[in-house]
Amino acid sequence: MTEASAAPLPTARHLCICADDFGLSLGVNSAVVDLVETGKISATSCMVRRSAWASGARTLRRISADHLDAGLHLDLTRPGIVDGPEPGLTGLLARTYTRTIFVPVLLADIRDQLTRFEDVMGRAPAFVDGHRHVHQFPVVRELLIEEIARRYPAAPPWIRCTAPGLRRGADGWKAGVIHALGGASLACLATRHGIPVSRRLLGVYDFSDDVLDYQRRLSEGISACRMGDVLMCHPSAGLQPNDPHRSARMREYTALRELVFPMRTRLGEISLAPLSRLFQTGELARDLAPA
């Protein structure tokens, strides 16, 4: 084979695997800490108004920020009672899209959650996203970006973008719907304020996979990743009453524990890394394009 006809050499890539919902339950906390310590994930997003946050955060804050991005999972659909069922999204969607939501209360909630994170962790969040992707809704995104820019002018946390990764079948349709709820507007607004944004969101599905199906999904997502992508997951080591995804969480945890990094794929080697470190070192542009 001549030099001109040789295939290009595989390239090394970094991926962010983010476990959502830290603080939701003791089972979620236990799974996240285990996956961090065994090198299976590089980020977790924290629910600072849920019952297991305070106890779990004491362990989380001991993990070096060089190895883990701990972020705020903005939570605007909390249960009416502790660990009760969550309300639907319809009400919040209606109030934000009609811009009838009471702004002072919403802004106070955003500020309170950022403050709760800072008070317990002793530092700013590495990133901000939203439980059920609420951080991209109208009004919410404007208040959130303005508060981040005001609060962290020198080193703002990155924002999780919801631009779809894999676009096939029903999962691709769901990913497209999520992004259509405000993802592009959020990314543009953050970029205008000089706030870094991740590239694409992988890991969207309907939570119906068995362990083998989810393992295949993980493999596909990891192989397709690009620098700056986030693969979200929702592991738990125990069942939580009133959690509609409790069984899926345990299946995800089982599958995630089997990952080994660095990972060789046909497109090259993939390693885990916190996105904040890649933004800081310049390995990632602050205004990533989703495509």
Order of alpha helices (4+ residues) and beta strands (2+ residues): beta-alpha-beta-alpha-beta-alpha-alpha-beta-alpha-beta-alpha-alpha-beta-alpha-beta-alpha-beta-beta-alpha
